[in-house]
């Protein structure tokens, strides 16, 4: 029994070391993909390019990520853990729509501004990202819109206009048009976007 235990200890140690090595390699590949996605963009970040950036072979990369979809989701999940977006669930704490919009847009536009350099290549190359990622991004925007309109009467054509307007103002490209192309401060961009959405309510 003592001999069996003594043999088991080195085996468990080797298994633990092996698992740690696998985790380190997977993280290195994920971080390499993240660097490429946020610089040259997903359209240029092929599996071969990621393998080269990570300093691993394509075979090693495919052992950890069997598809571009798997790699992309790991990359974006890691990036979002480093740059957590605003939480839409807290916006409904503000009862009235206009101040709720102002609070939400200040948070969302502030997050876009803080992460603009990383986000731009990803949004620019959206057509080259996995369809599942595009669907997830649409779902994220829908959750923001749902949170902003929670408890707000939504009837007929006016309700459809309001939902479309709110969906428009929370988008990355709307922020970029106002703040980057238009040169507006976050405060001015929030004011203009809020006014636009509130007019759609009338």
Backbone as CSV, one residue per row, in Angstrom:
resi,resn,N_x,N_y,N_z,CA_x,CA_y,CA_z,C_x,C_y,C_z
1,UNK,0.824,-1.205,0.000,0.000,0.000,0.000,0.862,1.262,0.000
2,UNK,1.922,1.232,0.850,2.810,2.390,0.924,3.485,2.645,-0.410
3,UNK,3.909,1.557,-1.080,4.552,1.714,-2.385,3.577,2.274,-3.418
4,UNK,2.317,1.812,-3.371,1.313,2.322,-4.309,1.081,3.810,-4.101
5,UNK,0.998,4.237,-2.835,0.805,5.657,-2.539,1.991,6.483,-3.015
6,UNK,3.188,5.955,-2.814,4.382,6.702,-3.221,4.448,6.850,-4.731
7,UNK,3.936,5.824,-5.458,3.914,5.936,-6.920,2.811,6.888,-7.388
8,UNK,1.701,6.936,-6.641,0.561,7.778,-7.027,0.889,9.261,-6.903
9,UNK,1.704,9.629,-5.914,2.005,11.046,-5.703,2.708,11.679,-6.898
10,UNK,3.798,11.085,-7.411,4.427,11.675,-8.609,3.492,11.704,-9.810
11,UNK,2.610,10.682,-9.910,1.685,10.638,-11.039,0.695,11.801,-10.958
12,UNK,0.159,12.032,-9.756,-0.771,13.162,-9.580,-0.068,14.483,-9.845
13,UNK,1.190,14.582,-9.406,1.960,15.805,-9.632,2.154,16.047,-11.123
14,UNK,2.506,14.971,-11.865,2.693,15.122,-13.313,1.389,15.524,-13.997
15,UNK,0.291,14.928,-13.561,-1.007,15.274,-14.148,-1.357,16.732,-13.877
16,UNK,-1.074,17.198,-12.650,-1.351,18.593,-12.313,-0.480,19.529,-13.133
17,UNK,0.804,19.178,-13.264,1.698,19.998,-14.078,1.240,20.031,-15.530
18,UNK,0.783,18.890,-16.024,0.304,18.820,-17.405,-0.933,19.701,-17.590
19,UNK,-1.851,19.656,-16.634,-3.057,20.482,-16.718,-2.708,21.964,-16.683
20,UNK,-1.747,22.328,-15.839,-1.320,23.726,-15.767,-0.690,24.174,-17.077
21,UNK,0.100,23.296,-17.682,0.730,23.620,-18.962,-0.324,23.807,-20.053
22,UNK,-1.337,22.943,-20.063,-2.430,23.074,-21.033,-3.142,24.409,-20.852
23,UNK,-3.419,24.769,-19.603,-4.100,26.040,-19.332,-3.255,27.227,-19.784
24,UNK,-1.943,27.166,-19.531,-1.067,28.268,-19.936,-1.023,28.402,-21.452
25,UNK,-0.945,27.277,-22.138,-0.913,27.326,-23.608,-2.224,27.873,-24.159
26,UNK,-3.328,27.432,-23.598,-4.638,27.904,-24.055,-4.777,29.403,-23.833
27,UNK,-4.307,29.885,-22.673,-4.368,31.316,-22.401,-3.465,32.084,-23.359
28,UNK,-2.285,31.555,-23.649,-1.378,32.237,-24.575,-2.012,32.362,-25.960
29,UNK,-2.684,31.323,-26.409,-3.363,31.377,-27.707,-4.515,32.376,-27.664
30,UNK,-5.282,32.352,-26.580,-6.413,33.277,-26.433,-5.938,34.720,-26.452
31,UNK,-4.870,35.004,-25.719,-4.342,36.372,-25.678,-3.773,36.785,-27.026
32,UNK,-3.172,35.853,-27.748,-2.668,36.164,-29.093,-3.819,36.522,-30.022
33,UNK,-4.897,35.745,-29.961,-6.079,36.055,-30.779,-6.649,37.410,-30.405
34,UNK,-6.676,37.707,-29.118,-7.205,38.987,-28.667,-6.368,40.145,-29.209
35,UNK,-5.057,40.008,-29.189,-4.196,41.067,-29.721,-4.464,41.292,-31.205
36,UNK,-4.610,40.220,-31.956,-4.839,40.360,-33.397,-6.230,40.915,-33.687
37,UNK,-7.237,40.427,-32.988,-8.604,40.907,-33.228,-8.738,42.394,-32.942
38,UNK,-8.005,42.881,-31.952,-8.141,44.285,-31.557,-7.114,45.195,-32.228
39,UNK,-6.336,44.651,-33.151,-5.381,45.489,-33.894,-5.629,45.378,-35.393
40,UNK,-5.302,44.234,-35.969,-5.525,44.086,-37.413,-6.960,43.704,-37.735
41,UNK,-7.685,43.186,-36.736,-9.085,42.846,-36.936,-9.302,41.375,-37.247
42,UNK,-10.509,40.879,-36.974,-10.813,39.467,-37.213,-10.649,39.027,-38.661
43,UNK,-10.846,39.935,-39.612,-10.760,39.532,-41.019,-9.357,39.070,-41.397
44,UNK,-8.337,39.561,-40.694,-6.950,39.191,-40.990,-6.386,38.181,-39.991
45,UNK,-7.141,37.913,-38.943,-6.629,37.045,-37.872,-6.978,35.589,-38.161
46,UNK,-6.311,35.011,-39.129,-6.531,33.605,-39.473,-5.978,32.710,-38.368
47,UNK,-6.335,31.444,-38.429,-5.806,30.498,-37.451,-4.278,30.439,-37.537
48,UNK,-3.748,30.506,-38.751,-2.290,30.494,-38.921,-1.656,31.722,-38.289
49,UNK,-2.307,32.891,-38.475,-1.776,34.125,-37.896,-1.797,34.063,-36.377
50,UNK,-2.864,33.514,-35.815,-2.953,33.391,-34.359,-1.884,32.431,-33.840
51,UNK,-1.694,31.316,-34.521,-0.667,30.358,-34.097,0.715,31.008,-34.103
52,UNK,0.997,31.769,-35.143,2.296,32.447,-35.225,2.445,33.468,-34.109
53,UNK,1.381,34.241,-33.863,1.421,35.255,-32.800,1.626,34.614,-31.430
54,UNK,1.019,33.443,-31.235,1.120,32.756,-29.945,2.414,31.965,-29.799
55,UNK,3.122,31.759,-30.918,4.349,30.978,-30.869,4.104,29.489,-30.723
56,UNK,2.999,29.019,-31.328,2.691,27.589,-31.289,2.454,27.099,-32.719
57,UNK,2.419,25.802,-32.890,2.112,25.249,-34.206,0.599,25.257,-34.428
58,UNK,0.200,25.140,-35.685,-1.228,25.043,-35.991,-1.836,23.804,-35.331
59,UNK,-1.068,22.727,-35.276,-1.563,21.507,-34.641,-1.875,21.751,-33.169
60,UNK,-0.977,22.473,-32.490,-1.213,22.796,-31.083,-2.450,23.665,-30.938
61,UNK,-2.581,24.655,-31.809,-3.748,25.528,-31.747,-5.035,24.720,-31.903
62,UNK,-5.068,23.840,-32.886,-6.285,23.059,-33.129,-6.556,22.041,-32.028
63,UNK,-5.539,21.657,-31.286,-5.783,20.774,-30.141,-6.580,21.498,-29.063
64,UNK,-6.372,22.815,-28.970,-7.072,23.598,-27.953,-8.365,24.213,-28.479
65,UNK,-8.383,24.591,-29.745,-9.556,25.235,-30.345,-9.819,24.578,-31.701
66,UNK,-10.878,23.822,-31.773,-11.128,23.044,-32.987,-11.677,23.881,-34.131
67,UNK,-12.157,25.089,-33.826,-12.732,25.936,-34.875,-12.480,27.398,-34.560
68,UNK,-12.648,28.246,-35.575,-12.521,29.684,-35.374,-13.594,30.186,-34.421
69,UNK,-14.789,29.594,-34.460,-15.855,29.990,-33.536,-15.408,29.801,-32.089
70,UNK,-14.840,28.629,-31.794,-14.382,28.358,-30.427,-13.327,29.370,-29.997
71,UNK,-12.391,29.649,-30.878,-11.322,30.590,-30.562,-11.871,31.991,-30.376
72,UNK,-12.795,32.397,-31.247,-13.332,33.750,-31.167,-14.075,33.961,-29.853
73,UNK,-14.891,32.984,-29.451,-15.641,33.136,-28.204,-14.720,33.136,-26.992
74,UNK,-13.676,32.336,-27.018,-12.716,32.367,-25.917,-12.025,33.718,-25.850
75,UNK,-11.665,34.244,-27.019,-11.002,35.541,-27.101,-11.902,36.646,-26.560
76,UNK,-13.152,36.688,-27.038,-14.060,37.752,-26.613,-14.437,37.606,-25.142
77,UNK,-14.585,36.367,-24.676,-14.873,36.172,-23.263,-13.743,36.676,-22.382
78,UNK,-12.508,36.414,-22.805,-11.351,36.886,-22.048,-11.282,38.412,-22.093
79,UNK,-11.520,38.989,-23.280,-11.465,40.450,-23.396,-12.515,41.100,-22.506
80,UNK,-13.736,40.579,-22.518,-14.801,41.170,-21.707,-14.532,41.000,-20.218
81,UNK,-13.824,39.956,-19.828,-13.479,39.812,-18.411,-12.498,40.894,-17.977
82,UNK,-11.702,41.384,-18.924,-10.755,42.466,-18.633,-11.398,43.840,-18.758
83,UNK,-12.473,43.920,-19.553,-13.149,45.197,-19.806,-14.657,45.003,-19.653
84,UNK,-15.131,44.777,-18.440,-16.562,44.466,-18.263,-17.455,45.624,-18.703
85,UNK,-18.480,45.336,-19.499,-19.388,46.388,-19.961,-20.369,46.777,-18.864
86,UNK,-21.099,47.865,-19.053,-22.116,48.262,-18.073,-23.170,47.163,-17.891
87,UNK,-23.763,47.137,-16.722,-24.799,46.147,-16.405,-26.178,46.761,-16.645
88,UNK,-26.900,46.335,-17.680,-28.206,46.941,-17.975,-29.244,46.723,-16.883
89,UNK,-29.056,45.723,-16.033,-30.076,45.397,-15.042,-30.309,46.521,-14.047
90,UNK,-29.324,47.379,-13.852,-29.478,48.443,-12.856,-30.215,49.656,-13.412
91,UNK,-30.369,49.738,-14.717,-30.970,50.939,-15.295,-32.438,51.107,-14.922
92,UNK,-33.134,49.995,-14.730,-34.553,50.089,-14.389,-34.782,50.664,-12.997
93,UNK,-33.699,50.854,-12.225,-33.838,51.517,-10.929,-34.295,52.962,-11.103
94,UNK,-34.032,53.537,-12.275,-34.483,54.900,-12.588,-35.860,54.776,-13.228
95,UNK,-36.869,55.383,-12.613,-38.252,55.146,-13.030,-38.587,55.779,-14.375
96,UNK,-38.182,57.026,-14.578,-38.595,57.753,-15.781,-37.623,57.496,-16.933
97,UNK,-38.167,57.491,-18.142,-37.370,57.099,-19.302,-36.211,58.051,-19.580
98,UNK,-36.455,59.358,-19.555,-35.386,60.283,-19.952,-34.166,60.182,-19.042
99,UNK,-34.328,60.291,-17.704,-33.125,60.130,-16.864,-32.536,58.727,-16.941
100,UNK,-33.375,57.739,-17.195,-32.868,56.374,-17.367,-31.973,56.298,-18.602
101,UNK,-32.429,56.903,-19.691,-31.618,56.940,-20.910,-30.299,57.662,-20.677
102,UNK,-30.371,58.790,-19.987,-29.150,59.570,-19.754,-28.133,58.765,-18.947
103,UNK,-28.610,58.097,-17.920,-27.688,57.288,-17.110,-27.088,56.165,-17.951
104,UNK,-27.950,55.448,-18.664,-27.480,54.304,-19.446,-26.512,54.728,-20.541
105,UNK,-26.873,55.778,-21.274,-26.020,56.210,-22.385,-24.686,56.753,-21.885
106,UNK,-24.694,57.420,-20.737,-23.427,57.891,-20.173,-22.510,56.702,-19.871
107,UNK,-23.091,55.617,-19.343,-22.290,54.432,-19.042,-21.823,53.731,-20.324
108,UNK,-22.761,53.549,-21.256,-22.429,52.829,-22.489,-21.433,53.618,-23.330
109,UNK,-21.686,54.915,-23.502,-20.775,55.729,-24.310,-19.414,55.857,-23.638
110,UNK,-19.417,55.927,-22.317,-18.142,55.961,-21.602,-17.346,54.681,-21.809
111,UNK,-18.061,53.546,-21.818,-17.393,52.260,-22.056,-16.880,52.174,-23.484
112,UNK,-17.688,52.606,-24.452,-17.217,52.630,-25.843,-15.961,53.493,-25.964
113,UNK,-15.993,54.671,-25.349,-14.857,55.588,-25.452,-13.599,54.986,-24.827
114,UNK,-13.765,54.340,-23.680,-12.609,53.766,-22.984,-11.986,52.605,-23.753
115,UNK,-12.804,51.942,-24.574,-12.335,50.738,-25.276,-12.406,50.871,-26.788
116,UNK,-12.481,52.112,-27.272,-12.718,52.354,-28.700,-11.653,51.730,-29.591
117,UNK,-10.407,51.818,-29.180,-9.319,51.310,-30.026,-9.436,49.799,-30.231
118,UNK,-9.840,49.096,-29.177,-10.012,47.647,-29.287,-11.287,47.283,-30.044
119,UNK,-12.359,48.032,-29.793,-13.663,47.671,-30.345,-13.777,47.948,-31.837
120,UNK,-13.135,49.010,-32.302,-13.338,49.411,-33.697,-13.011,48.301,-34.700
121,UNK,-11.841,47.635,-34.621,-11.562,46.584,-35.611,-12.580,45.448,-35.570
122,UNK,-13.113,45.162,-34.396,-14.068,44.062,-34.270,-15.398,44.429,-34.912
123,UNK,-15.872,45.644,-34.644,-17.122,46.093,-35.273,-16.931,46.296,-36.773
124,UNK,-15.795,46.815,-37.159,-15.523,47.030,-38.588,-15.562,45.714,-39.356
125,UNK,-15.026,44.673,-38.747,-14.924,43.375,-39.415,-16.049,42.426,-39.004
126,UNK,-17.174,42.977,-38.585,-18.257,42.136,-38.053,-18.668,41.043,-39.029
127,UNK,-18.651,41.356,-40.321,-19.068,40.362,-41.322,-18.135,39.159,-41.357
128,UNK,-16.925,39.319,-40.820,-15.945,38.231,-40.840,-15.909,37.462,-39.520
129,UNK,-16.764,37.851,-38.577,-16.823,37.132,-37.307,-17.851,36.007,-37.414
130,UNK,-17.761,35.004,-36.552,-18.718,33.895,-36.617,-20.164,34.377,-36.493
131,UNK,-21.059,33.719,-37.210,-22.481,34.091,-37.161,-23.009,34.029,-35.736
132,UNK,-22.528,33.068,-34.968,-22.976,32.950,-33.583,-22.561,34.164,-32.765
133,UNK,-21.399,34.750,-33.087,-20.979,35.959,-32.383,-21.845,37.142,-32.764
134,UNK,-22.188,37.256,-34.045,-23.056,38.348,-34.467,-24.422,38.233,-33.796
135,UNK,-24.910,37.007,-33.672,-26.190,36.794,-32.991,-26.084,37.166,-31.513
136,UNK,-24.963,36.829,-30.886,-24.768,37.164,-29.474,-24.703,38.673,-29.277
137,UNK,-24.074,39.380,-30.225,-23.994,40.837,-30.116,-25.378,41.469,-30.271
138,UNK,-26.175,40.944,-31.203,-27.543,41.450,-31.350,-28.350,41.197,-30.076
139,UNK,-28.147,40.025,-29.478,-28.856,39.703,-28.242,-28.443,40.648,-27.115
140,UNK,-27.163,41.002,-27.070,-26.690,41.954,-26.061,-27.368,43.303,-26.236
141,UNK,-27.453,43.783,-27.478,-28.130,45.053,-27.734,-29.603,44.975,-27.367
142,UNK,-30.237,43.839,-27.656,-31.651,43.670,-27.309,-31.847,43.707,-25.801
143,UNK,-30.915,43.134,-25.053,-31.016,43.181,-23.591,-30.902,44.610,-23.088
144,UNK,-30.040,45.400,-23.703,-29.942,46.804,-23.310,-31.250,47.529,-23.586
145,UNK,-31.813,47.306,-24.768,-33.070,47.961,-25.129,-34.184,47.512,-24.188
146,UNK,-34.264,46.216,-23.918,-35.294,45.704,-23.009,-35.177,46.342,-21.629
147,UNK,-33.942,46.471,-21.141,-33.741,47.068,-19.820,-34.155,48.534,-19.813
148,UNK,-33.844,49.246,-20.884,-34.188,50.665,-20.951,-35.689,50.888,-21.064
149,UNK,-36.386,49.963,-21.682,-37.823,50.142,-21.912,-38.681,49.365,-20.918
150,UNK,-38.040,48.752,-19.939,-38.804,47.997,-18.945,-39.784,48.914,-18.212
151,UNK,-41.061,48.533,-18.232,-42.082,49.316,-17.541,-42.563,50.539,-18.287
152,UNK,-42.032,50.785,-19.479,-42.441,51.941,-20.285,-43.567,51.493,-21.229
153,UNK,-44.697,52.213,-21.255,-45.783,51.830,-22.170,-45.306,51.834,-23.625
154,UNK,-45.607,50.752,-24.328,-45.162,50.593,-25.713,-46.371,50.194,-26.548
155,UNK,-47.002,51.186,-27.155,-48.231,50.906,-27.899,-48.092,51.316,-29.358
156,UNK,-48.492,50.433,-30.238,-48.633,50.749,-31.649,-47.379,51.288,-32.306
157,UNK,-47.610,52.198,-33.258,-46.515,52.752,-34.050,-45.545,53.542,-33.186
158,UNK,-46.065,54.265,-32.186,-45.193,55.051,-31.312,-44.240,54.136,-30.544
159,UNK,-44.744,52.996,-30.096,-43.898,52.044,-29.387,-42.814,51.468,-30.281
160,UNK,-43.174,51.186,-31.524,-42.176,50.658,-32.468,-41.110,51.703,-32.771
161,UNK,-41.543,52.967,-32.914,-40.566,54.045,-33.156,-39.612,54.180,-31.981
162,UNK,-40.169,54.135,-30.775,-39.335,54.298,-29.588,-38.325,53.158,-29.475
163,UNK,-38.776,51.945,-29.683,-37.850,50.811,-29.585,-36.747,50.916,-30.635
164,UNK,-37.121,51.306,-31.860,-36.114,51.460,-32.913,-35.117,52.557,-32.557
165,UNK,-35.623,53.662,-31.997,-34.745,54.780,-31.643,-33.788,54.397,-30.518
166,UNK,-34.301,53.724,-29.502,-33.445,53.306,-28.385,-32.410,52.286,-28.865
167,UNK,-32.829,51.362,-29.719,-31.875,50.413,-30.281,-30.778,51.099,-31.072
168,UNK,-31.137,52.198,-31.720,-30.152,52.941,-32.513,-29.152,53.662,-31.613
169,UNK,-29.636,54.330,-30.581,-28.733,55.181,-29.794,-27.782,54.381,-28.911
170,UNK,-28.110,53.124,-28.592,-27.181,52.355,-27.749,-26.071,51.696,-28.565
171,UNK,-26.127,51.797,-29.882,-25.168,51.111,-30.727,-23.793,51.757,-30.773
172,UNK,-22.791,50.930,-31.016,-21.414,51.414,-31.113,-21.260,52.427,-32.233
173,UNK,-21.850,52.149,-33.392,-21.661,53.045,-34.534,-22.334,54.387,-34.312
174,UNK,-23.425,54.420,-33.551,-24.049,55.706,-33.218,-23.116,56.516,-32.336
175,UNK,-22.570,55.864,-31.299,-21.601,56.583,-30.455,-20.438,57.089,-31.296
176,UNK,-19.894,56.266,-32.158,-18.728,56.659,-32.948,-19.066,57.821,-33.876
177,UNK,-20.255,57.781,-34.472,-20.659,58.872,-35.357,-20.724,60.195,-34.606
178,UNK,-21.259,60.154,-33.390,-21.405,61.387,-32.614,-20.081,61.837,-31.997
179,UNK,-19.362,60.906,-31.382,-18.196,61.280,-30.585,-16.906,61.350,-31.389
180,UNK,-16.717,60.435,-32.326,-15.472,60.409,-33.099,-15.624,61.248,-34.357
181,UNK,-16.595,60.898,-35.197,-16.793,61.659,-36.435,-17.300,63.068,-36.152
182,UNK,-18.225,63.180,-35.192,-18.812,64.485,-34.891,-18.038,65.310,-33.892
183,UNK,-17.101,64.687,-33.184,-16.275,65.416,-32.232,-16.987,65.843,-30.961
184,UNK,-18.123,65.220,-30.640,-18.864,65.607,-29.443,-18.267,64.961,-28.196
185,UNK,-18.397,65.653,-27.086,-18.038,65.054,-25.805,-19.069,63.981,-25.464
186,UNK,-18.748,63.143,-24.493,-19.708,62.125,-24.077,-20.994,62.787,-23.602
187,UNK,-20.868,63.857,-22.849,-22.060,64.537,-22.336,-22.926,65.051,-23.472
188,UNK,-22.313,65.708,-24.456,-23.089,66.243,-25.579,-23.683,65.117,-26.422
189,UNK,-22.936,64.047,-26.601,-23.457,62.901,-27.355,-24.652,62.283,-26.636
190,UNK,-24.569,62.180,-25.321,-25.689,61.653,-24.533,-26.903,62.562,-24.657
191,UNK,-26.689,63.878,-24.566,-27.798,64.832,-24.702,-28.498,64.666,-26.047
192,UNK,-27.723,64.610,-27.114,-28.301,64.524,-28.452,-29.020,63.191,-28.655
193,UNK,-28.399,62.106,-28.222,-29.009,60.785,-28.390,-30.283,60.654,-27.559
194,UNK,-30.274,61.215,-26.360,-31.471,61.163,-25.515,-32.602,61.957,-26.143
195,UNK,-32.290,63.139,-26.648,-33.308,63.956,-27.316,-33.902,63.214,-28.506
196,UNK,-33.055,62.580,-29.293,-33.517,61.813,-30.453,-34.499,60.720,-30.023
197,UNK,-34.135,59.969,-28.985,-34.998,58.877,-28.537,-36.305,59.395,-27.954
198,UNK,-36.251,60.495,-27.212,-37.466,61.028,-26.596,-38.412,61.597,-27.645
199,UNK,-37.870,62.188,-28.706,-38.726,62.685,-29.794,-39.472,61.522,-30.439
200,UNK,-38.812,60.384,-30.561,-39.462,59.213,-31.164,-40.630,58.727,-30.327
201,UNK,-40.629,59.069,-29.044,-41.716,58.632,-28.158,-42.995,59.416,-28.403
202,UNK,-42.866,60.643,-28.875,-44.040,61.524,-29.033,-44.921,61.083,-30.205
